[in-house]
Amino acid sequence: MGHRLTRIYTRTGDSGETGLGDGSRVTKDAHRIHALGSVDELNSHLGLLLTEPLDGDVRACLERIQHDLFDLGGELSIPGHHMLTEEQLLDLEHLLDRYNATLPPLKEFVLPGGSRAAALAHVARTVCRRAERALVSLEAESHDSALGVRYLNRLSDLLFVLARTLNRAAGGTDVLWQRAGPRR
């Protein structure tokens, strides 16, 4: 672990640059900073979801993912450093398979909504997709985020499945899209 902040404001970012974990400086609009900020925002949305009453297994899953996202943030803050593992990616795939097996097959598109917890999971899913796009841009530039892109791709799928699971846990169902036509 590098330096810990003892003073929150440093004034070093006042010129539009920020420091990375390796000591280098980049502009605050660099692809790396966009990706890092999106991963941080995603982690915050998961923290918000965790304020809801959740099944213990879902809670443990989301808490573990928060730590994974912190690992990904660590990678992003130090170019060329790798913390995420294939095992973490496989864990997401196992969770996806396990939760999806309990759900009925989809025949329509699902709208974000239902219970509050499910709606928060859908918001986290869309933020996850944005973080994934940011990592794709960074990967095109630096070629050191391929596992992070794959991780976020699986995570967004898992968040979709968890939203469906949370709707069922709340006694509801998916909110299904209805093709445009006469509205009541």
C-alpha positions as CSV (number, residue, x, y, z in Angstrom):
1,M,0.0,0.0,0.0
2,G,1.4,3.4,-1.0
3,H,0.7,6.6,0.8
4,R,-2.4,7.1,2.9
5,L,-4.0,10.4,3.0
6,T,-3.5,12.3,6.2
7,R,-4.9,15.5,4.7
8,I,-7.8,15.3,2.3
9,Y,-7.2,18.4,0.2
10,T,-3.7,18.5,-1.4
11,R,-4.2,21.2,-4.1
12,T,-2.2,19.0,-6.5
13,G,-5.2,18.6,-8.7
14,D,-6.1,22.2,-9.1
15,S,-4.5,22.4,-12.5
16,G,-6.6,19.6,-14.0
17,E,-4.2,16.8,-13.4
18,T,-4.2,14.0,-10.9
19,G,-1.6,11.5,-9.6
20,L,-1.6,7.8,-10.2
21,G,-0.4,5.2,-7.8
22,D,3.0,4.9,-9.6
23,G,3.6,8.6,-9.0
24,S,2.9,9.7,-12.6
25,R,0.5,12.5,-13.4
26,V,-2.3,12.5,-16.0
27,T,-5.1,14.9,-16.9
28,K,-8.4,14.3,-15.1
29,D,-10.1,13.6,-18.5
30,A,-7.7,10.8,-19.4
31,H,-9.2,7.5,-20.4
32,R,-7.7,5.9,-17.3
33,I,-9.3,8.4,-15.0
34,H,-12.7,8.0,-16.7
35,A,-12.4,4.3,-16.2
36,L,-11.3,4.7,-12.6
37,G,-14.1,7.1,-11.8
38,S,-16.7,4.8,-13.4
39,V,-15.5,1.8,-11.4
40,D,-15.6,3.9,-8.2
41,E,-19.2,5.1,-9.1
42,L,-20.3,1.5,-9.7
43,N,-18.8,0.5,-6.3
44,S,-20.8,3.4,-4.7
45,H,-24.0,2.2,-6.3
46,L,-23.4,-1.3,-4.9
47,G,-22.9,0.3,-1.5
48,L,-26.3,2.0,-1.9
49,L,-27.9,-1.3,-2.9
50,L,-26.3,-2.9,0.2
51,T,-28.3,-0.5,2.4
52,E,-31.4,-2.4,1.4
53,P,-32.7,-5.5,3.3
54,L,-31.1,-8.3,1.3
55,D,-30.8,-12.1,1.6
56,G,-27.5,-12.9,3.3
57,D,-26.2,-14.8,0.2
58,V,-26.9,-11.8,-2.1
59,R,-25.4,-9.5,0.5
60,A,-22.2,-11.6,0.7
61,C,-22.0,-11.7,-3.1
62,L,-22.3,-7.9,-3.5
63,E,-19.8,-7.3,-0.7
64,R,-17.3,-9.6,-2.3
65,I,-17.8,-7.8,-5.6
66,Q,-17.1,-4.5,-4.0
67,H,-13.7,-5.8,-2.9
68,D,-13.1,-7.0,-6.5
69,L,-14.0,-3.6,-7.8
70,F,-11.5,-2.1,-5.4
71,D,-8.9,-4.5,-6.8
72,L,-9.8,-3.3,-10.3
73,G,-9.5,0.3,-9.2
74,G,-6.0,-0.5,-7.8
75,E,-5.1,-1.9,-11.3
76,L,-6.3,1.3,-12.9
77,S,-4.4,3.5,-10.6
78,I,-1.1,1.8,-11.4
79,P,-0.6,1.3,-15.1
80,G,0.6,-2.2,-15.9
81,H,-0.3,-3.5,-12.4
82,H,-2.7,-6.5,-12.2
83,M,-4.8,-7.5,-9.2
84,L,-7.9,-9.1,-10.8
85,T,-7.6,-12.8,-11.4
86,E,-9.3,-15.3,-13.7
87,E,-10.6,-16.9,-10.5
88,Q,-12.6,-13.7,-9.7
89,L,-14.0,-13.8,-13.2
90,L,-15.0,-17.5,-12.9
91,D,-16.6,-16.7,-9.5
92,L,-18.9,-14.3,-11.3
93,E,-19.8,-16.9,-13.9
94,H,-20.6,-19.4,-11.2
95,L,-22.8,-16.9,-9.4
96,L,-24.5,-16.1,-12.7
97,D,-25.2,-19.8,-13.4
98,R,-26.5,-20.3,-9.9
99,Y,-28.9,-17.4,-9.7
100,N,-30.1,-17.7,-13.3
101,A,-31.0,-21.3,-12.7
102,T,-33.7,-20.2,-10.2
103,L,-35.4,-17.8,-12.6
104,P,-38.0,-18.5,-15.3
105,P,-36.8,-18.1,-18.9
106,L,-37.3,-14.7,-20.4
107,K,-39.7,-14.2,-23.3
108,E,-39.8,-10.4,-23.3
109,F,-37.4,-7.6,-22.5
110,V,-37.2,-6.5,-18.9
111,L,-37.6,-2.9,-17.9
112,P,-35.6,-1.6,-14.9
113,G,-37.9,-1.5,-11.9
114,G,-40.0,-3.6,-9.6
115,S,-38.8,-3.5,-6.1
116,R,-36.5,-0.8,-4.8
117,A,-33.6,-3.2,-4.4
118,A,-34.1,-4.5,-8.0
119,A,-34.3,-1.0,-9.4
120,L,-31.0,-0.2,-7.6
121,A,-29.4,-3.3,-9.1
122,H,-30.6,-2.1,-12.5
123,V,-29.0,1.3,-11.9
124,A,-25.7,-0.4,-10.9
125,R,-26.0,-2.6,-14.0
126,T,-26.1,0.5,-16.3
127,V,-23.2,2.2,-14.4
128,C,-21.3,-1.1,-14.8
129,R,-21.9,-1.0,-18.6
130,R,-20.6,2.6,-18.7
131,A,-17.5,1.5,-16.7
132,E,-17.0,-1.4,-19.2
133,R,-17.1,1.1,-22.1
134,A,-14.6,3.3,-20.3
135,L,-12.3,0.3,-19.9
136,V,-12.7,-0.6,-23.5
137,S,-11.5,2.9,-24.4
138,L,-8.5,2.5,-22.0
139,E,-7.7,-1.0,-23.4
140,A,-7.6,0.4,-26.9
141,E,-5.0,2.9,-25.7
142,S,-2.9,0.9,-23.2
143,H,-3.6,-2.8,-23.7
144,D,-3.6,-3.6,-20.0
145,S,-7.3,-3.9,-19.0
146,A,-8.5,-6.9,-20.9
147,L,-9.5,-8.9,-17.8
148,G,-11.2,-5.9,-16.3
149,V,-13.3,-5.5,-19.4
150,R,-14.3,-9.2,-19.2
151,Y,-15.0,-8.9,-15.4
152,L,-17.3,-5.9,-15.9
153,N,-19.1,-7.6,-18.8
154,R,-19.9,-10.6,-16.6
155,L,-20.8,-8.3,-13.6
156,S,-23.3,-6.4,-15.6
157,D,-25.0,-9.7,-16.6
158,L,-24.9,-10.8,-12.9
159,L,-26.5,-7.5,-11.8
160,F,-29.3,-8.1,-14.3
161,V,-29.9,-11.5,-13.0
162,L,-29.7,-10.3,-9.4
163,A,-32.3,-7.6,-10.2
164,R,-34.7,-10.3,-11.3
165,T,-33.8,-12.4,-8.2
166,L,-34.5,-9.4,-6.0
167,N,-37.9,-8.8,-7.6
168,R,-38.9,-12.4,-6.8
169,A,-37.5,-12.1,-3.2
170,A,-39.8,-9.1,-2.8
171,G,-42.8,-11.1,-3.9
172,G,-42.9,-9.4,-7.4
173,T,-42.0,-10.3,-10.9
174,D,-40.0,-8.7,-13.7
175,V,-41.4,-5.5,-15.2
176,L,-41.8,-6.6,-18.8
177,W,-41.6,-4.3,-21.9
178,Q,-44.8,-3.9,-23.9
179,R,-44.5,-3.1,-27.5
180,A,-45.7,0.4,-28.5
181,G,-49.3,0.6,-29.2
182,P,-52.5,1.9,-27.7
183,R,-51.8,2.9,-24.0
184,R,-54.4,3.1,-21.3
